[in-house]
Amino acid sequence: MGDITVLVLATPTEPQLAMLEQLPAETSIAVGERAEAFARTAPEADVIFNWSGSGELLREVFLQCPRVRWVHTRSAGLDGVLFPELAESAVPLTNGTGVFSESLGEFALAGILFFAKDLRRMIRNQEAGRWEPFDVAEIAGQTVGIIGYGDIGHAVAARARAIGMRVVAVKRRVPPAGGDAYADQIYTPERALEMIALSDYIVAAAPLTVETRGLIGEREFAAMKATAVVINLGRGPVIDERAMVRALSERRIRGAALDVFETEPLPEGHPLYGLDNVLLSPHTADHTADWLDRAMQFFLDNFARFHQGQPLQNLVDKKLGY
């Protein structure tokens, strides 16, 4: 393969961009945070790398690139990125699926332990200088139900199984019996309520698509145990936030551990801030010290495959949206 032109949608001063020096010498790189920055190079662009640009910027740049052969986006989520022109084109799209899954699996485990061991009560008593023994729950033997059993869901399941939990999941395509290393049972989406009703912890790890928006709503919260805890580490709008706030405020479920929200940043004065049965993370569950380096390294590894004519990793099914 000859010279390759890569357009990088990013602020030019971002430190991880220095890693692009590892690309082959014949690679031309243009970096910018506005569409005008690519006016000269767009007609010759082979690759668009959306490092930190908006969906609107990606669309503007894509429409300027008649010969682009690959688009990669740093994030795993594709809502706001998969615009019609890209979705309907033959241009392959890849994303960051899998790069951040291990840390997200750990966040789910942290949420489970936070409620099982009542860590908020421990902290409150410690701050008050109060010695107040109380019972805690053992999570071994309890059931975690995972909605969206992809890469993140598997990371959650591996950790849950390691500590003795029963794992059930909802997945569009159910594998043959015994075909999954972690899940005791996998349900089709039509049987999601059945899975939710028996779960002690419900983990939302589904991507945001037309089908999954508001997937967990009033009907699902009504089916949950009074002791159930909801954990969302996929996309905020997969859960009907108003329905969740009502269930939490009325103590119809035990609690929620949330890393993602319908609106981000979560607006000042939002009711979730004031609920003592919520563990709230500002969408940083996957922000390890090296998460950006790892995201860039994934692009570099995938670029090597592109350069050598090998199949790309993390190819998105643009019809399904993930």
C-alpha contacts under 8 A as a table, 3 or more apart, distances in Angstrom:
res1	aa1	res2	aa2	distance
1	M	4	I	7.98
1	M	307	H	6.40
1	M	308	Q	7.29
2	G	26	E	7.23
3	D	26	E	5.02
3	D	27	T	5.66
3	D	28	S	7.28
4	I	26	E	6.73
4	I	27	T	4.87
4	I	28	S	6.09
4	I	45	A	7.46
4	I	46	D	6.01
4	I	47	V	7.65
5	T	27	T	5.87
5	T	28	S	4.60
5	T	29	I	5.91
5	T	30	A	7.77
5	T	41	T	7.72
5	T	44	E	6.63
5	T	45	A	4.86
5	T	46	D	5.29
5	T	47	V	6.40
6	V	27	T	7.21
6	V	28	S	6.09
6	V	29	I	4.90
6	V	30	A	6.35
6	V	45	A	5.96
6	V	46	D	6.10
6	V	47	V	4.69
6	V	48	I	5.84
6	V	49	F	7.04
7	L	29	I	5.98
7	L	30	A	4.92
7	L	31	V	6.02
7	L	32	G	7.96
7	L	38	F	7.40
7	L	41	T	7.82
7	L	42	A	7.51
7	L	45	A	6.64
7	L	47	V	6.22
7	L	48	I	4.85
7	L	49	F	6.03
8	V	29	I	7.19
8	V	30	A	6.03
8	V	31	V	4.70
8	V	32	G	6.55
8	V	48	I	6.13
8	V	49	F	4.78
8	V	50	N	5.98
8	V	51	W	6.53
9	L	31	V	6.02
9	L	32	G	5.44
9	L	33	E	5.57
9	L	34	R	7.88
9	L	48	I	7.61
9	L	49	F	6.22
9	L	50	N	4.84
9	L	51	W	5.58
9	L	52	S	6.19
9	L	53	G	5.18
9	L	57	L	7.91
9	L	58	L	7.46
10	A	14	E	7.38
10	A	31	V	6.30
10	A	32	G	5.54
10	A	33	E	5.15
10	A	50	N	7.13
10	A	51	W	5.56
10	A	52	S	5.08
10	A	53	G	5.74
11	T	14	E	5.85
11	T	31	V	7.45
11	T	32	G	6.10
11	T	33	E	5.48
11	T	52	S	7.57
12	P	17	L	7.51
12	P	31	V	5.99
12	P	32	G	6.22
12	P	33	E	7.68
13	T	17	L	7.72
14	E	17	L	5.92
15	P	18	A	5.99
16	Q	19	M	5.61
16	Q	20	L	7.81
16	Q	292	L	6.96
16	Q	293	D	6.21
16	Q	296	M	6.78
17	L	20	L	5.51
17	L	21	E	7.97
17	L	296	M	7.96
18	A	21	E	5.86
19	M	22	Q	5.92
19	M	296	M	7.31
19	M	297	Q	7.89
20	L	23	L	5.58
20	L	300	L	7.45
22	Q	300	L	7.76
23	L	27	T	6.53
23	L	300	L	7.12
24	P	27	T	5.59
30	A	38	F	7.07
30	A	41	T	7.25
31	V	37	A	7.54
31	V	38	F	7.92
32	G	35	A	7.48
32	G	37	A	5.42
32	G	38	F	7.13
33	E	37	A	7.23
33	E	53	G	6.60
33	E	57	L	7.84
34	R	37	A	5.62
34	R	38	F	7.76
34	R	57	L	6.82
35	A	38	F	5.73
35	A	39	A	7.07
35	A	57	L	6.46
35	A	60	E	6.28
35	A	61	V	5.64
36	E	39	A	5.24
37	A	40	R	7.77
38	F	41	T	5.26
38	F	42	A	5.33
38	F	61	V	7.40
39	A	42	A	5.75
39	A	43	P	7.84
39	A	64	Q	7.79
40	R	43	P	7.07
41	T	44	E	5.66
41	T	45	A	6.18
42	A	45	A	4.98
42	A	61	V	7.30
42	A	64	Q	5.74
42	A	65	C	4.97
42	A	66	P	7.97
43	P	64	Q	6.60
43	P	65	C	5.16
43	P	66	P	6.17
43	P	67	R	6.98
44	E	65	C	7.10
44	E	66	P	7.90
44	E	67	R	6.63
44	E	68	V	7.78
45	A	48	I	7.33
45	A	65	C	6.04
45	A	66	P	7.99
45	A	67	R	6.42
45	A	68	V	5.50
46	D	67	R	6.18
46	D	68	V	4.21
46	D	69	R	5.21
46	D	70	W	6.69
47	V	68	V	5.62
47	V	69	R	5.98
47	V	70	W	4.96
47	V	71	V	5.80
47	V	72	H	7.83
48	I	62	F	7.54
48	I	68	V	7.25
48	I	70	W	6.51
48	I	71	V	4.80
48	I	72	H	6.34
49	F	71	V	5.97
49	F	72	H	4.91
49	F	73	T	5.93
49	F	74	R	7.72
50	N	53	G	5.70
50	N	58	L	6.79
50	N	71	V	7.63
50	N	72	H	6.11
50	N	73	T	4.61
50	N	74	R	6.24
51	W	73	T	6.17
51	W	74	R	5.24
52	S	74	R	7.31
53	G	57	L	6.07
53	G	58	L	6.59
54	S	57	L	5.20
54	S	58	L	6.30
54	S	80	G	7.89
54	S	81	V	7.65
55	G	58	L	5.07
55	G	59	R	6.22
55	G	80	G	5.21
55	G	81	V	4.59
55	G	82	L	7.82
55	G	83	F	7.79
56	E	59	R	5.20
56	E	60	E	6.27
56	E	80	G	7.93
56	E	81	V	7.86
57	L	60	E	5.08
57	L	61	V	6.18
58	L	61	V	5.23
58	L	62	F	5.93
58	L	81	V	7.31
59	R	62	F	5.03
59	R	63	L	6.19
59	R	81	V	7.90
59	R	83	F	6.95
59	R	85	E	7.94
59	R	86	L	7.88
60	E	63	L	5.44
60	E	64	Q	6.71
61	V	64	Q	5.15
61	V	65	C	6.64
62	F	65	C	5.28
62	F	66	P	7.96
62	F	68	V	7.76
62	F	86	L	7.75
63	L	66	P	7.15
65	C	68	V	5.58
68	V	71	V	7.71
68	V	91	V	7.24
69	R	91	V	5.56
69	R	92	P	7.01
70	W	91	V	5.70
70	W	92	P	5.23
70	W	93	L	6.19
70	W	94	T	7.99
71	V	91	V	7.13
71	V	92	P	6.33
71	V	93	L	4.88
71	V	94	T	6.46
72	H	93	L	5.69
72	H	94	T	4.77
72	H	95	N	5.62
72	H	299	F	7.61
73	T	76	A	7.68
73	T	93	L	7.81
73	T	94	T	6.46
73	T	95	N	4.89
73	T	96	G	6.77
74	R	95	N	5.82
74	R	96	G	5.21
74	R	295	A	6.29
74	R	296	M	7.70
74	R	299	F	7.88
75	S	78	L	7.32
75	S	95	N	6.01
75	S	96	G	5.01
75	S	97	T	7.37
76	A	95	N	5.37
76	A	96	G	4.38
76	A	97	T	4.56
76	A	98	G	7.74
77	G	95	N	7.81
77	G	97	T	7.92
77	G	207	P	6.37
77	G	208	L	7.30
77	G	235	R	7.64
77	G	322	Y	7.81
78	L	81	V	5.09
78	L	82	L	5.88
78	L	95	N	7.93
78	L	207	P	7.80
78	L	208	L	7.53
78	L	321	G	6.98
78	L	322	Y	7.00
79	D	82	L	6.40
79	D	208	L	6.13
79	D	209	T	7.12
80	G	83	F	6.94
82	L	86	L	6.35
82	L	87	A	5.96
82	L	318	K	7.45
82	L	321	G	7.32
83	F	86	L	5.66
83	F	87	A	6.09
84	P	87	A	4.94
84	P	88	E	5.92
85	E	88	E	5.39
85	E	89	S	6.13
86	L	89	S	5.14
86	L	90	A	7.94
86	L	91	V	7.05
87	A	318	K	5.38
87	A	319	K	7.02
88	E	318	K	7.94
92	P	315	L	6.83
92	P	316	V	7.47
93	L	315	L	5.91
93	L	316	V	5.61
93	L	318	K	7.69
94	T	312	L	7.63
94	T	313	Q	7.07
94	T	314	N	5.17
94	T	315	L	4.64
94	T	316	V	5.51
95	N	314	N	5.97
95	N	315	L	7.25
95	N	316	V	7.15
96	G	99	V	5.67
96	G	100	F	7.66
96	G	295	A	6.77
96	G	298	F	7.55
96	G	314	N	7.25
97	T	100	F	7.13
97	T	101	S	7.46
97	T	151	D	7.09
97	T	314	N	6.53
98	G	101	S	5.05
98	G	102	E	7.76
98	G	151	D	5.84
98	G	152	I	7.08
99	V	102	E	7.77
99	V	294	R	6.86
99	V	295	A	6.43
99	V	298	F	7.44
100	F	103	S	5.91
100	F	104	L	6.54
100	F	286	D	5.63
100	F	291	W	7.23
101	S	104	L	5.05
101	S	105	G	6.09
101	S	151	D	6.48
101	S	152	I	4.80
101	S	155	A	6.12
101	S	286	D	7.52
102	E	105	G	5.11
102	E	106	E	6.45
102	E	152	I	7.39
102	E	155	A	5.75
103	S	106	E	5.01
103	S	107	F	6.36
103	S	285	A	6.59
103	S	286	D	5.11
103	S	287	H	7.96
103	S	288	T	7.46
104	L	107	F	4.96
104	L	108	A	6.43
104	L	152	I	6.79
104	L	155	A	7.54
104	L	156	V	7.55
104	L	233	L	6.78
104	L	285	A	5.78
104	L	286	D	5.56
105	G	108	A	5.23
105	G	109	L	6.48
105	G	152	I	6.49
105	G	153	G	7.56
105	G	155	A	4.86
105	G	156	V	4.25
105	G	157	A	7.90
105	G	159	R	7.00
106	E	109	L	5.00
106	E	110	A	6.13
106	E	156	V	7.18
106	E	159	R	7.50
107	F	110	A	4.88
107	F	111	G	6.16
107	F	285	A	6.01
108	A	111	G	5.09
108	A	112	I	6.28
108	A	156	V	6.42
108	A	203	V	7.39
108	A	231	I	6.62
108	A	233	L	7.62
108	A	257	A	7.92
109	L	112	I	5.07
109	L	113	L	6.24
109	L	156	V	7.26
109	L	159	R	7.06
109	L	160	A	7.08
110	A	113	L	5.20
110	A	114	F	5.92
111	G	114	F	5.00
111	G	115	F	6.55
111	G	231	I	6.98
111	G	256	A	7.97
111	G	257	A	5.49
111	G	279	L	7.36
112	I	115	F	5.66
112	I	116	A	6.08
112	I	139	I	7.95
112	I	201	Y	7.16
112	I	229	V	7.78
113	L	116	A	4.91
113	L	117	K	5.71
113	L	118	D	7.78
113	L	119	L	7.92
113	L	139	I	7.79
114	F	117	K	5.74
114	F	118	D	5.71
114	F	119	L	5.17
114	F	120	R	7.31
115	F	118	D	4.74
115	F	119	L	6.65
115	F	120	R	7.99
115	F	229	V	7.78
115	F	255	G	7.61
116	A	136	V	6.14
116	A	137	A	4.90
116	A	138	E	6.75
116	A	139	I	6.71
117	K	136	V	4.97
117	K	137	A	6.08
117	K	138	E	7.99
118	D	121	R	5.49
118	D	122	M	6.61
118	D	136	V	6.74
119	L	122	M	4.92
119	L	123	I	6.16
120	R	123	I	5.17
120	R	124	R	6.06
121	R	124	R	5.01
121	R	125	N	6.05
122	M	125	N	5.24
122	M	126	Q	6.08
123	I	126	Q	5.04
123	I	127	E	6.11
124	R	127	E	5.26
124	R	128	A	6.25
125	N	128	A	5.03
125	N	129	G	6.04
125	N	130	R	4.96
125	N	131	W	6.83
125	N	132	E	7.14
126	Q	129	G	5.03
126	Q	130	R	6.07
126	Q	131	W	7.68
127	E	130	R	7.70
138	E	141	G	7.81
138	E	142	Q	7.87
139	I	142	Q	5.27
139	I	163	I	7.73
139	I	164	G	7.46
139	I	165	M	6.46
140	A	163	I	6.07
140	A	164	G	4.40
140	A	165	M	4.82
140	A	166	R	7.90
141	G	164	G	5.92
141	G	165	M	4.89
141	G	166	R	6.05
142	Q	165	M	5.27
142	Q	166	R	5.99
142	Q	199	S	7.83
142	Q	200	D	6.32
143	T	165	M	5.78
143	T	166	R	4.61
143	T	167	V	5.83
143	T	168	V	7.24
143	T	198	L	7.36
143	T	199	S	5.05
143	T	200	D	5.27
143	T	201	Y	6.54
144	V	160	A	7.42
144	V	165	M	6.92
144	V	166	R	6.28
144	V	167	V	5.20
144	V	168	V	6.33
144	V	199	S	5.50
144	V	200	D	5.90
144	V	201	Y	4.68
144	V	202	I	5.91
144	V	203	V	7.22
145	G	167	V	6.12
145	G	168	V	4.82
145	G	169	A	5.24
145	G	170	V	7.75
145	G	195	M	6.56
145	G	196	I	6.54
145	G	199	S	5.37
145	G	200	D	7.56
145	G	201	Y	6.10
145	G	202	I	4.79
145	G	203	V	6.10
146	I	149	Y	6.30
146	I	153	G	6.26
146	I	157	A	7.89
146	I	167	V	7.68
146	I	168	V	6.34
146	I	169	A	4.44
146	I	170	V	6.21
146	I	202	I	5.93
146	I	203	V	4.75
146	I	204	A	6.17
146	I	205	A	6.95
147	I	153	G	7.57
147	I	169	A	5.85
147	I	170	V	4.97
147	I	171	K	7.11
147	I	192	A	7.94
147	I	202	I	7.38
147	I	203	V	6.06
147	I	204	A	4.98
147	I	205	A	5.85
147	I	206	A	6.14
148	G	153	G	6.19
148	G	169	A	7.38
148	G	170	V	6.03
148	G	171	K	5.90
148	G	204	A	6.51
148	G	205	A	4.91
148	G	206	A	4.00
148	G	207	P	7.32
149	Y	152	I	7.12
149	Y	153	G	4.41
149	Y	154	H	6.22
149	Y	169	A	6.27
149	Y	170	V	6.29
149	Y	171	K	5.52
149	Y	205	A	7.05
149	Y	206	A	7.28
150	G	153	G	5.11
150	G	154	H	6.09
150	G	205	A	7.75
150	G	206	A	7.67
151	D	154	H	5.24
151	D	155	A	6.39
152	I	155	A	5.04
152	I	156	V	6.37
152	I	205	A	6.30
153	G	156	V	5.13
153	G	157	A	6.14
153	G	205	A	5.90
154	H	157	A	4.88
154	H	158	A	6.04
154	H	182	Y	7.56
155	A	158	A	5.34
155	A	159	R	6.60
156	V	159	R	5.45
156	V	160	A	6.17
157	A	160	A	5.02
157	A	161	R	6.00
157	A	167	V	6.29
157	A	182	Y	5.88
157	A	183	A	6.93
158	A	161	R	5.36
158	A	162	A	6.22
158	A	182	Y	6.09
159	R	162	A	5.03
159	R	163	I	6.65
160	A	163	I	5.50
160	A	164	G	6.58
160	A	165	M	5.26
160	A	166	R	7.40
160	A	167	V	7.07
161	R	164	G	5.07
161	R	165	M	5.10
161	R	166	R	6.51
161	R	167	V	6.81
161	R	182	Y	6.49
162	A	165	M	7.46
166	R	183	A	7.57
166	R	184	D	6.66
167	V	182	Y	6.74
167	V	183	A	4.81
167	V	184	D	5.52
167	V	185	Q	7.18
168	V	183	A	5.28
168	V	184	D	5.67
168	V	185	Q	4.98
168	V	186	I	5.75
168	V	187	Y	7.69
168	V	195	M	7.07
169	A	183	A	6.71
169	A	185	Q	6.61
169	A	186	I	4.82
169	A	187	Y	6.06
169	A	195	M	7.30
170	V	186	I	5.64
170	V	187	Y	4.72
170	V	188	T	5.65
170	V	189	P	5.88
170	V	191	R	7.92
170	V	192	A	6.25
170	V	195	M	7.65
171	K	174	V	6.10
171	K	186	I	6.68
171	K	187	Y	6.30
171	K	188	T	5.60
171	K	189	P	6.38
172	R	188	T	5.74
172	R	189	P	6.16
173	R	188	T	6.99
174	V	186	I	6.20
174	V	187	Y	6.81
174	V	188	T	6.50
175	P	178	G	7.99
175	P	179	G	5.67
175	P	180	D	7.14
175	P	186	I	7.87
176	P	179	G	5.21
177	A	180	D	7.74
178	G	181	A	7.49
180	D	183	A	6.01
183	A	186	I	6.58
187	Y	190	E	7.83
187	Y	191	R	5.84
187	Y	192	A	6.62
187	Y	195	M	7.18
188	T	191	R	5.51
188	T	192	A	6.78
189	P	192	A	5.12
190	E	193	L	7.80
191	R	194	E	5.40
191	R	195	M	6.73
192	A	195	M	5.17
192	A	196	I	6.14
193	L	196	I	4.97
193	L	197	A	6.08
193	L	220	E	6.27
193	L	223	A	6.62
194	E	197	A	5.36
194	E	198	L	6.85
195	M	198	L	5.59
195	M	199	S	6.40
196	I	199	S	5.27
196	I	202	I	6.75
196	I	220	E	7.12
196	I	223	A	6.68
196	I	224	M	5.97
197	A	223	A	5.21
197	A	224	M	4.91
197	A	225	K	6.31
198	L	224	M	7.60
198	L	225	K	7.45
199	S	202	I	6.23
199	S	224	M	7.50
199	S	225	K	7.52
199	S	228	A	7.04
200	D	225	K	7.05
200	D	227	T	6.77
200	D	228	A	4.76
200	D	229	V	6.50
201	Y	228	A	5.56
201	Y	229	V	4.83
201	Y	230	V	5.90
201	Y	231	I	7.27
202	I	228	A	7.32
202	I	229	V	6.26
202	I	230	V	4.83
202	I	231	I	6.04
203	V	230	V	6.02
203	V	231	I	4.65
203	V	232	N	5.86
203	V	233	L	7.54
204	A	230	V	7.62
204	A	231	I	6.11
204	A	232	N	4.73
204	A	233	L	6.28
204	A	234	G	6.04
204	A	238	V	7.54
204	A	239	I	7.99
205	A	232	N	6.57
205	A	233	L	5.70
205	A	234	G	4.22
205	A	235	R	7.36
206	A	212	T	7.20
206	A	234	G	5.52
206	A	235	R	7.05
206	A	238	V	7.22
207	P	212	T	7.22
207	P	234	G	6.09
207	P	235	R	6.25
207	P	238	V	7.75
207	P	321	G	7.97
207	P	322	Y	6.74
208	L	211	E	7.89
208	L	212	T	5.67
208	L	213	R	6.03
208	L	234	G	7.86
208	L	235	R	5.95
208	L	237	P	7.09
208	L	238	V	6.17
208	L	321	G	7.98
209	T	212	T	5.18
209	T	213	R	6.10
209	T	320	L	7.71
209	T	321	G	6.18
210	V	213	R	5.71
211	E	215	L	7.40
212	T	215	L	4.88
212	T	238	V	5.55
213	R	237	P	5.52
213	R	238	V	4.55
213	R	239	I	7.10
213	R	240	D	7.98
214	G	217	G	5.94
214	G	237	P	5.92
214	G	238	V	4.80
214	G	239	I	4.94
214	G	240	D	4.78
215	L	238	V	5.36
215	L	239	I	5.96
215	L	240	D	7.31
216	I	219	R	7.64
216	I	220	E	5.51
216	I	221	F	7.18
216	I	238	V	6.46
216	I	239	I	4.71
216	I	240	D	6.04
217	G	220	E	5.34
217	G	221	F	6.18
217	G	239	I	6.27
217	G	240	D	5.02
217	G	243	A	5.82
217	G	244	M	7.26
218	E	221	F	5.19
218	E	222	A	6.07
218	E	240	D	7.77
218	E	243	A	5.50
218	E	244	M	7.76
219	R	222	A	5.15
219	R	223	A	6.41
220	E	223	A	5.12
220	E	224	M	6.58
221	F	224	M	5.27
221	F	243	A	7.61
221	F	244	M	7.25
221	F	247	A	6.78
221	F	253	I	7.73
222	A	252	R	7.96
224	M	228	A	6.16
224	M	253	I	7.04
225	K	228	A	5.04
225	K	252	R	7.99
225	K	253	I	6.56
226	A	251	R	7.55
226	A	252	R	5.34
226	A	253	I	4.46
226	A	254	R	6.13
227	T	253	I	5.54
227	T	254	R	4.79
227	T	255	G	8.00
228	A	253	I	5.30
228	A	254	R	5.40
228	A	255	G	6.95
229	V	253	I	6.55
229	V	254	R	5.57
229	V	255	G	4.77
229	V	256	A	5.22
229	V	257	A	7.52
230	V	255	G	6.46
230	V	256	A	4.53
230	V	257	A	6.32
230	V	258	L	7.98
231	I	256	A	5.58
231	I	257	A	4.68
231	I	258	L	5.69
232	N	235	R	7.20
232	N	236	G	7.13
232	N	239	I	7.97
232	N	256	A	7.91
232	N	257	A	6.57
232	N	258	L	4.98
232	N	259	D	6.13
232	N	260	V	6.41
233	L	236	G	7.87
233	L	258	L	6.53
233	L	259	D	5.30
233	L	260	V	5.96
233	L	285	A	7.78
234	G	238	V	7.77
234	G	260	V	6.88
235	R	238	V	5.79
235	R	260	V	5.70
235	R	261	F	6.94
235	R	262	E	7.86
236	G	239	I	6.10
236	G	241	E	7.90
236	G	260	V	4.62
236	G	261	F	3.78
236	G	262	E	4.59
236	G	263	T	7.67
237	P	240	D	6.31
237	P	241	E	7.28
237	P	261	F	6.61
237	P	262	E	4.86
239	I	244	M	7.36
240	D	243	A	5.43
240	D	244	M	6.28
241	E	244	M	4.97
241	E	245	V	6.11
241	E	261	F	7.70
241	E	262	E	6.94
242	R	245	V	5.13
242	R	246	R	6.27
243	A	246	R	5.20
243	A	247	A	6.27
244	M	247	A	5.08
244	M	248	L	6.13
245	V	248	L	5.11
245	V	249	S	5.88
245	V	271	P	7.31
245	V	272	L	6.90
246	R	249	S	5.12
246	R	250	E	5.97
247	A	250	E	5.36
247	A	251	R	6.04
247	A	252	R	5.05
247	A	253	I	6.08
248	L	251	R	4.99
248	L	252	R	6.24
248	L	253	I	5.92
248	L	254	R	7.03
248	L	255	G	6.20
248	L	256	A	7.77
248	L	275	L	7.72
248	L	277	N	7.11
249	S	252	R	7.79
249	S	275	L	7.16
251	R	254	R	6.21
251	R	255	G	7.98
254	R	277	N	6.79
255	G	277	N	4.72
255	G	278	V	5.58
256	A	277	N	6.63
256	A	278	V	4.90
256	A	279	L	6.27
257	A	278	V	5.78
257	A	279	L	4.51
257	A	280	L	6.04
257	A	281	S	7.81
258	L	261	F	7.48
258	L	278	V	7.48
258	L	279	L	6.22
258	L	280	L	5.15
258	L	281	S	6.00
259	D	280	L	6.29
259	D	281	S	4.62
259	D	282	P	5.89
259	D	283	H	4.64
259	D	284	T	6.83
259	D	285	A	6.34
260	V	264	E	7.74
260	V	281	S	7.59
260	V	282	P	7.14
260	V	283	H	5.35
261	F	264	E	6.15
261	F	266	L	6.86
263	T	266	L	5.63
263	T	267	P	7.29
264	E	267	P	7.28
265	P	282	P	7.32
266	L	270	H	6.84
266	L	282	P	7.86
267	P	270	H	5.62
269	G	273	Y	6.99
270	H	273	Y	5.86
270	H	274	G	7.67
271	P	274	G	5.47
271	P	275	L	6.80
272	L	275	L	5.45
272	L	278	V	6.98
273	Y	278	V	7.97
273	Y	280	L	7.71
275	L	278	V	5.76
276	D	279	L	8.00
281	S	284	T	6.31
281	S	285	A	6.85
282	P	285	A	7.91
283	H	286	D	7.82
284	T	287	H	4.95
285	A	288	T	7.90
286	D	291	W	7.16
287	H	290	D	7.72
287	H	291	W	5.70
288	T	291	W	5.14
290	D	293	D	5.20
290	D	294	R	6.16
291	W	294	R	5.12
291	W	295	A	6.19
292	L	295	A	4.98
292	L	296	M	6.23
293	D	296	M	5.16
293	D	297	Q	6.09
294	R	297	Q	4.95
294	R	298	F	6.17
295	A	298	F	5.25
295	A	299	F	6.66
296	M	299	F	5.17
296	M	300	L	6.35
297	Q	300	L	4.96
297	Q	301	D	6.12
298	F	301	D	5.12
298	F	302	N	6.13
299	F	302	N	5.04
299	F	303	F	5.92
300	L	303	F	4.96
300	L	304	A	6.32
301	D	304	A	5.22
301	D	305	R	6.70
302	N	305	R	5.07
302	N	306	F	6.30
302	N	312	L	6.05
302	N	313	Q	6.41
303	F	306	F	4.86
303	F	307	H	5.96
304	A	307	H	5.03
304	A	308	Q	6.16
305	R	308	Q	5.15
305	R	309	G	6.06
305	R	310	Q	4.79
305	R	311	P	6.50
305	R	312	L	6.13
306	F	309	G	5.11
306	F	310	Q	5.86
306	F	311	P	7.12
306	F	312	L	6.44
307	H	310	Q	7.66
312	L	315	L	6.38
316	V	321	G	7.04
316	V	322	Y	5.31
317	D	320	L	5.49
317	D	321	G	5.97
317	D	322	Y	5.60
318	K	321	G	4.89
318	K	322	Y	6.63
